[in-house]
Amino acid sequence: MYSNRIVKIKIFPDTFNILVLFDNGVTKKIDFKKKLDEDFYSDLKNKLLFQQAQIDAGGYGLSWNDDIDISEFELWDIGENTEDKI
């Protein structure tokens, strides 16, 4: 199954939002506040860590460190389409 890969991101640490541009030209806004309640993502409540998100090789997800990441598929699934530009 093909999933759209991540091309570019813009991080808003004060609101825990991320804009993600996918390779099909669609931009989605991900509100990460809900994810922060999950144990796996709770360290991202630290805004300094949150803003360090990097696109994984090939655009297959985002990573913050060796322990915290999220797939492009999940970002696509939980994101809301937006006309905002990165």
Buried (B, 14 or more C-beta within 10 A) or exposed (E): EEBBBBBEBBBBBEEBBBBBBBEEEEBBBBBBEEBBEEEEBEBBEEBEBBBBBEBBEEBBBBBBEEEBBBBBEBBBEBBEEBEEEE
